Amino acid sequence: MGTQFWWFFDAAAAVIVLIAVFIAGKRGFSKSIVVSVGCILGIIFSASISGGVAGAIYKTTAKPSNVKDIEHALEDFSITGETKTYIETLGYNVTVKEEKLAEIFAGGGDINAALYKYINNINGRTVDTEEAFNEKMTDGFARIMDDLLSPRLTDYAGAKAAEKIKADMPAMTEVIQLLTAEENDKAAQMIEKEFTGEAYQEIIQTMCLVIVLLIFMVVVKSFAVKLEKSGAIAPMGDIAEHVLGAAAGIISGVTLVAATAAVIRTCVLLGNSSMMLFNTETIDKTIFFKYIYRLVSMI
């Protein structure tokens, strides 16, 4: 994972803030405060509109594309075959028939309960407690879906789908019924709606947040330059001007770190768990950067 490089994020954040403080201190408070206030307004503005923009982009572009990718992934996929393979690796010493699984899946209802009854009847013995079996099967369906989706979409989308299946097995039961009936188009639409849509909206929203924030900061910077040239900004005195300017620079620096965190979060969401630096485990070990990263993740 490369978690030993966690310090890189804290060091980079510290350098960004120090450079911002130095530049703002040199410029003075009267010139830097406009940019600092603009940074605060930029964060508020970008956070308020990024969700709506992301939703529109997702519906018109990402959603149709994802459904098609899922449909392609389902072309050579067999839910009964995958379930058979998984059950036979649980150490129950049973040989599962796909025809029986198809019958159980087509019936809907509590699939785990029906599977538990079937597995116990194969050799006429109780293979596990029902609670433990249900947990293993739910985990199994989550893994199956993760393995199906990750190669076609992203690791994050696959992991998010697995997480949602564990929390909402009834939705997965409906998907299994559709797959058993070979209604792959409907199954793909439901998988996207129930399990992967939220992940992609989150990815797009993070991208939008970065773009809108950077555009807003460029506009604010241009506005500050115009005010300076027009003479509308008057300095307040040498020492106080530079000291307070440096303090105002902290705001600009933290805003730049937040923008950097949003870019890195996009890399994490679009990447995979094997990436050396851009993974959650590495970021969670940081001392300072993780708090900015978590704040960006909550927007």
Secondary structure, DSSP 8 states (H G I E B T S, - for coil): --GGGTHHHHHHHHHHHHHHHHHHHHH-HHHHHHHHHHHHHHHHHHHHHHHHHHHHHIIIIIHHHHHHHHHHHHTT--HHHHHHHHHTTTTS-----HHHHHHHHHH-S-HHHHHHHHHHHHTTS--S-HHHHHHHHHHHHHHHHHHHHTTTS-HHHHHHHHHHHHH-HHHHHHHHHHHHTT-HHHHHHHHIIIIIHHHHHHHHHHHHHHHHHHHHHHHHHHHHHHHHHHT------HHHHHHHHHHHHHHHHHHHHHHHHHHHHHHHHHS-TT-SSSSHHHHHT-SSHHHHHHHHHH-
